[in-house]
């Protein structure tokens, strides 16, 4: 159950709202800000939440941003390289976390937040070395920076490089795994809120939502719900779609999928048991519906791929 003021979509951020608007509310939400503070304080790495397609430097504004990376962002060529890396990471982080190294040897990771079948944003962290810095590596890096026009005689550059946070591969993969779990939670909250009552909603639609929530595990038809709210199926169908942004069939399917996802948080719950308990009549129907809405199978959702590394 969501706590008051933890996360709530405004009326304009319903089913048809732009993803960027949903992300603004997520970025301002208490749950993200508290998680960000706890993550950065405990782990010591920067954490940012950004909308998909937002090519900027999300980590440089953090109090935990790597000083070396901040200095690097001061020239056009190194800035361009960072943005290119970010774009590449985003393109490859579709169904799970993606970790890549920039030309300086620092690793950055992006973890997708999926709402339905779309990626609306990313949790991003990194600016970390997975091998201890050495004089030899710094000399090699200096030559690369000089070729890109960076003033390698910068008095703070070497000190900042050697102060860069170093984690083992196992440690860093665990950090990214934590972000994967949090990304699932944020997506879960978004999906739940998109299915909830919006401010000023027609009482007819509210009654229909309540009826669906109470009977979703049973056989529920458009005619059933229309009779419940004393309207003709045709009138109810159009009014429901105009108000929620979903057809009745799609709304019912999403409600059941959300119920399954909540049940699957219990590691001892079998997927088939959850599907039938949520009201799906067959596993083939459930698997098709889940994949259409979530963009992946129930097994893949329950056990998201860990971080994938690339040089």
N, C-alpha and C positions, 0 to 999 in steps of 0.2 A: 504494500500500500504506500502510495506517495505521501510524503509529509508536506504540509502547507508551505508554500514559498520555496520549496526545493527546486521544482521545475514545473513550469506551466506555460503552454503555448498561448499566445494572445489570440483573440478571435480571428485576426487576419492570417494566422498561420495554421489553417486547417489543412484538409487533404490536398487542396489545390495550391497551397502557398508555395512560393519559390523556395528552393533549398537554402538559398542565402539568408532568407528571413528566419528560417528555422535555426540556422547556425548562429545567427545573432542572439537568439534567445538562449541557445545552449551555452554560448560563450559568456553570457551574463548570468547564467543560472548559479544558484548557490552551490549546487552539487558539484559543478565543474570547478568553481573557484576554490572550494574547500579541498577537492581532490588535488588540484594543481598545487596548492600550498603544501599539502601533506607530501606529495610526490617530490617536489623540489627540495623541501626541507630534509626529508629522509634520505633521498637518493643523491641529491646534489646535482642533478641534471636539469636542464630547462625543459619545460613542457608547454606546448602550444596546441590550440584547437583552431583549425582554419577550414574555411569552406573549400570545396573542390574547385579547382581552377583558379584559386587565389594565389598568384605567383608573386609573393613578397617574401620578406625575411621574418617568418613568425617567431623564430627563436631569439633573434637579436634584441628584442625588447624585454626579455626576461632578466630578472636580477641574477639568474644562474647561467646566463649565456656565457659561452666560452670567450674569454678576452681575445684569444688568438683569432677566432672567427670574426669577432667584431672589428678587429684591425684589418682583417682580410677584406671585409666588405667595403673598405674605403676606396678601392680602385675599380674602374669599370670592368676590366677583364676578369678579375677575381669575382666580382659581383655577378657577372654574366655566367661564370662557371657554376656558382652556387645555385642560381636560378635554374640552370639547365639540369643540374643534379636533382633539384626538387621536382622538376617536371617529369624526369625519368622515373623517380621513385613513385610519384603519383600514378603514372601510367601503368606501373607494374603492381602497385598495391591495390588490387581490385577485390580480391576475396580474402586476403590475409595480409599480415604485416610484411613490409619489405625493408630490408636494411642494405644500404649501399655506401661505398666509400667515395669521398670526393678526391680530387687530385692531390690534396695535401695528406691523405691517409686517414682523415677523420671519418668516422661512421655516423650516418644519420638514418633515422627510421621513420616511416609513416605507417599508421594503423588506420584502416578505413572504418568509417561509421556508415553502416548501411541501413537505410529506411526502405523497407520493401525491397524492390529489385534495383535500387539506385544507391550509389555512394554519394552522400551529401557533404562529407567532410572527412578530415583526418586528424588524429592525434599525432603529434610529431615531437620527437625528442632526438637526442644524439649529441653531436659535437664532441665525440669521445674517441679516444684511441684504444684499440684492442691489442696494441703492442706498446711496450714502454718506449718513450722517445730516446733516441741516442744521438750523439754528435754526428755520426755518419748519416743517419736519416735526415737530420736537419740540414746538412750540407747539400744533400741531394734535393731536398725541398727548396732550399735557397736558390739553386740553379733554375728550378722550375718556376719559382716566383719571379726571378729576374727576367726570364723569357716572357713572362706575362706583364712586365712593366711595373711590378710591385717594388717599392723602395726597400730592399732587403736590409739596408743600413738603419732601418727604423729602430730606435733604441729599446722599444718594449717588445719587439717581435719575438726574439729568441727566448726571453724570459717567459712570455705568454705561452709559447709553444711547449716549453718544458714544464709548465704548470697545468697543462691540459689533463683533464681527468682520464685515468687509465682503468679499464675494466677488463677482466678476462672474458672470453667468448661466452662461457657459461653464465657468468654474472649478467652480461648485457642481454643475452637471449631471455633470461628470466625477467629483466626489466621490461622488455618488449612484450613478453607474455602477459605481464600485469596490465599493460596498456590495452592488450587485446581483450582482456576480460572487462575492463572499464568501457571500452568502445562498444562491446555488446550490451552493457547496461544502459549506456546513453541511447543506443538504437532502440532498446526495449522501451525506454521512457518515451521516446518520440512516437513510436508506434502506438503505445497506449494512449497518449494524449491526442493523437490524430483521430482516435476512435471515440473520444469522449465528447460530452456535451459542450458546445460552444456558447459563449455569452449571448443571451437574447434568443436562444433557439426556440423554435415553435414547440409548444408543449406536446403536440402530436408526435414529433420526432423524438423528443425525450422519452415519452412513453414507449415508443417503438424500440429505442435503444435498451431500455430497462427490460422489456419483454425478451429481447434477443439475448441479453446477458444472462437472464434467469433460465432460458430454455435452450441455450446453444448446444448443450449435450444431447438434445432430443432432435427429432425430425421437425425442422422449422421451415415453413413455406411462406412465400409472399402473401398468399391468401390468409394464412394463420394470423400474421402480424397485422394485415389490413383489417381483418375482423376485430382484432384486439383494440385498434384505435378508431373503429367505426368509420372506416373510409373504404371506398372501392379500391380494388387492387391497382387499377390504372392510375387513379389519383394519388394513391399512396406511393406508388413506384416513382412517379415524376417528382413529387414533393420531397421524398427521401433523397433522391439523387441531387436535386437542387440544393438541399440543405447540407448534406454531408460530403458531397463530392464523389460518393461511391454509389454504385448500383447496389440494390439490396443483396444480390448474390455475392458480390465482391466484399461487401461489408461483413456479411455472415462468415465468409471464408477467412477474412482477416481476423475476425474475432476469435474464431476457432484456432487459427495458427498462433495467435498470441497466447491462447490458453495452453497450447502444446508447448510453446517455448518456456512458459513459466514452469510447467511440470518437468521439463527436461533439465531444469536447473538442479533437480534431484538426480544425482549420478546413478541411483539404483532404479530409476524409472525407465522402463523399456519404451522405445519409440512407438511401437505398435500399441502398447497400453495407453500411452498419452494420446495417440491419434483417435482411438475409439472413445476414450473418456471425454474428448473435446467435441465429439459429435460427428466425426467423419465416418462414413458408412463402409469404406473400403480403403485398404492401404494404397492401392494404385491411385485412387482419387486423392488421398491425402498427399502422397508424394508429388503428384503433378501440381497440386495447389500450393504446397509448401515451396516447391522450386520456382513456381511462377511469381510468388509474392516475395520470397527471400533471395531468389537468384542462385540458390545452392540447395543441396540436399539437407534433410534433417541431421544426418550424421556429420556432414561438413560444418553445419551450424553449431552443433554441440561440441565438436572437436576441431576448432579452427586451426589452420596450419600455423606453425610457429614462424618466427622470423626467418627469412630467406636471405642469405648474404650474397653479395656480388662485389667483385673488386671494382 
